[in-house]
Amino acid sequence: MKRRKMISTMGAISLGLASSPLSKAEVVKKPYKITEKTIETDILIVGGGTAGVVAAIQAGRAGAKTTLVESGSQLGGTTTTGGVSFPGIFHAWGKQVIGGIGWELVMEAVSLNDDILPNFSIIPNNTTIRHWRHQVTVNPALYALIAEEKCVEAGVNIHYYETPTSIEFKDGKWFVKTVGKGLSNEIICDQIIDCTGNATAASIAGFKLLREEDTQPGSFVFRIGGYDLEKLDLSKIPKEYHSRLKQNMLINSDVKVESSVNNFPPTSPYNYVYVHGADSSTSELHTKANLEGRASLLQLIRKLRTFPGCEKIKLLDARPETAIRETYRIDGLYKITHNDYVTGKVFEDSLSYSFYPIDLHRNGKSIYQEFLKEDVVATIPLRALIPKNSQNFLVAGRCLSSDRLANSALRVQASCMGMAQAAAAAAVLAIKHKVTPANVPLPELKNMLKEHGGIVPNA
C-alpha cells in the first residue's frame, strides 16, 4: 500500500471511530465504597520487613495458612525500603551461626546479581579488619522480588497497603481489623507474629511496651557519584566532608584486588544522613523523619557541589524511607540483658544466634561499640519473643524483649531473620499441639528449625 493511500485509509478508520457510538460511551463509576471482608487464616504476620518475610515463608512452608499484612508497597523493610542493603552478620569466628530462610534469600540475591561473598574464614580483629567486612551486599530491588516470589510459592496471602486498627483476643482466636485502600478487613487467626519493628500489633493488642526517652537517630540512605576522588584536592574541602566523598566511590582501593590480603569484595557505594529522633511508630512521626532526612540530603548535595572538583556531583539514588534503629520493645517473658549478650549466654529455649557488636548511636555525635570476645556468640531465647500475659502471640525483629544495649546489637538483619524463623516455627507447633507458643515442645521446635536450614544453639 502506498504511503498516501495508507494515511488516507488510517484517517478513514479514525473518522469511523470518531463517529461511532462507542466514542460517546461513558463508564459510570459507582461512588467510593469501602469493601468489607472476613478472612480466616492460621497465622497472621504483621509487617513484611526483614523479619516478616522470613516468618511468613517459614509458616507457609510448614503448612500453615499464612496471611502477611504490610503497610508499604514491597517486602524487605530495612534491607530494601530502608536501603541498608547489606544484611549481616551470618558468620562468627570462622563459622556460620545464622542460616535458614534468611540466608537462602541472601544467597539467591547474591547469585542472581553475580556478587562476591566475603571470605568468612578470615576472622575480623576489629582493628585492621572490622566486623562489617562480613556483611553481604545485596541488590535491594532484586531482594524484594525474590522475597515476594518465595512468599507466594509458600502460599502466603500478601496484603500490601494495609494496617491493623484493632486486635482483640476472644474465644481462643484473634480478631484483627485492618484498613487499606478501599477496604476494611476482619482477619480471624489462631496466632499473630508482630514483625513491625515498632511492636505496633503488640501495642494495639494491649501488651506493655518499653522504650527510652530518647532514641537513636535514623539514617536516610543515599548514593552520590559524578566525581573522581583521585582528582579532588581534599585540602580545599573541609575535613567533615571527606568521608562523604570517600564512602561513595564505586570501589574501595584497599579491597579491589582479588589477591588482597583481606580478600574481601568491593564495598557498595553507600552513605547516609542522620535523622535525629527518628521514629516510625506512627504515620505522622515517620512522615516527619522522612521529611527531615530528605531536606538534610538536599542541603548536603547543594553544599558538596560548591567544592572544587565536586561541581558535577549527582544524586544517584535515595531510599524511599528513613531507616529506623530504635522505637518500642515488648516487655517479654524474658528480657535479654547486655550481660547476657556479651557473655553469649545460652538458655534452654535458645533458638537462634546473634552476632554483632553492641552498637549504640548517640544522637549522631558518637557511637558506643563493644565487641564480643573471641568465640562468644549471643543467643535468643523463645521467651524473649513472647509478651507477658499473652496467648498465641509472638514478635520478631528489633521489638523483641531486651534492654537497650543488647537491642542495639540484636536489631541487625541476620539476627532478626533467625528469630523470625524461630517465631514462625513456634506458632506452627502451637497450632498443632493446641497450646500457646511458650508451651510448645522445645525438642520438636528445634528439630523443625533444623529441617528448614536453621542453626540452633546446642541442638
GIZIQUI-V946361 format. One record per run of one state. SS is the DSSP state (~ for helix, > for strand, _ for the rest). FROM is the first residue (numbers start at 1). LEN is the number of residues. If there is no record, write none. Layout:
SS:FROM:LEN + SS:FROM:LEN
This chain:
_:1:2 + ~:3:17 + _:20:1 + ~:21:4 + _:25:10 + >:35:12 + _:47:3 + ~:50:12 + _:62:4 + >:66:4 + _:70:7 + ~:77:3 + _:80:6 + >:86:2 + _:88:3 + >:91:2 + _:93:2 + >:95:2 + _:97:3 + ~:100:13 + _:113:18 + ~:131:4 + _:135:1 + >:136:2 + _:138:2 + ~:140:14 + _:154:3 + >:157:3 + _:160:2 + >:162:9 + _:171:2 + >:173:8 + _:181:2 + >:183:12 + _:195:5 + ~:200:5 + _:205:4 + >:209:2 + _:211:7 + >:218:8 + _:226:3 + ~:229:3 + _:232:2 + ~:234:3 + _:237:2 + ~:239:8 + _:247:24 + >:271:5 + _:276:7 + ~:283:22 + _:305:9 + >:314:5 + _:319:4 + >:323:1 + _:324:5 + >:329:2 + _:331:1 + >:332:1 + _:333:3 + >:336:1 + _:337:1 + ~:338:6 + _:344:6 + >:350:5 + _:355:3 + >:358:5 + _:363:3 + >:366:5 + _:371:7 + >:378:4 + ~:382:4 + _:386:1 + >:387:1 + _:388:5 + >:393:3 + _:396:6 + >:402:1 + _:403:1 + ~:404:7 + _:411:2 + ~:413:21 + _:434:3 + ~:437:3 + _:440:2 + ~:442:10 + _:452:8
